[in-house]
Amino acid sequence: MPPLSPPPHAPRHARLGLTLHSRRAASALALACLAAVTQPVSAGPVAERQRSSGELRVCIWPDYYGITYRNPRTEQLVGIDIDLSAEFAKSLGLKLQYLESSFAKLVDHLLEDRCDIAMHAVGVTPQRQKVLRFSQPYLQSDIYGITTRSNHVVRRWEDIDRPGVRVAVQAGTFMEPVMTEALKQAQMVIIRPPKTREQELEAGRVDVFMTDFPYSRRLLDNADWARLVAPPRPFHTIPYAYAVKPGDDDWLRQVDQFVAQIKRDGRLETAARRHGLGEIVVK
């Protein structure tokens, strides 16, 4: 192996030549690193559209308590993904634009390119994975029942799947396929707008409706008639993530980097605790 520096007896010009060569090599390396850093993080079709419009288009479901919820008194959007979508837009240097969506319309809105990303705690199900792409999970939830305090038909989890019990699920949510498979004796009722699960329950047309942890908090925090029916052991825990349309790996990578960053720097946990969701954070 040749020596890393000229020996002491080498001519002075040789030592100076090596020093100059080293400085030039170091400068070239620094310039290469700077060029790499200044390259765009994403060069896919989503990034191209964002550069031309200056906007990050985010699909939300404004009825999702603790996640992306429009407060009926103030008309303000609040929730963990309202906070985090603002953080994401800021990190990209883009203006934030919301599109009101729902779980029933989620796939169409993404595939029709009406939004760049769905940020409303989208459950990662096999059905959705066939048509959408997901970030790493950031929340997770099991399924819970909500009934009324006066209901004597459903008192415990074991009472749900019994003959004559009417079990409601919101159309398009992951509870729909799960409960379709799980219920053997009870009757499942699929609720579609303008009907709501709460109205159907209060009117006595269903005995219980199935929901997740965030939505259950809405009833327990705001309705004195509501009673939680929790499974005695994990029933069907599912991860929640951000969803994008297929075909732009650069964009999905950028979304994943954002999720990883908010986990590392504590922004995810801070936002989750602010909205009562600290116990379902995926770290």
Secondary structure, 3 states (H helix, E strand, C coil): CCCCCCCCCCCHHHHHHHHHHHHHHHHHHHHHHHHHHHCCCCCCHHHHHHHHHCEEEEEECCEECCCEEECCCCCCEECHHHHHHHHHHHHHCCEEEEEECCCCCHHHHHHCCCCCEEEEEEECCHHHHCCCEECCCCEEECEEEEEECCCCCCCCHHHCCCCCCEEEEECCCCHHHHHHHHCCCCEEEEECCCCCHHHHHHCCCCCEEEEEHHHHHHHHHHCCCEEEECCCCCCCCEEEEEEECCCCHHHHHHHHHHHHHHHHHCHHHHHHHHCCCHHHECC
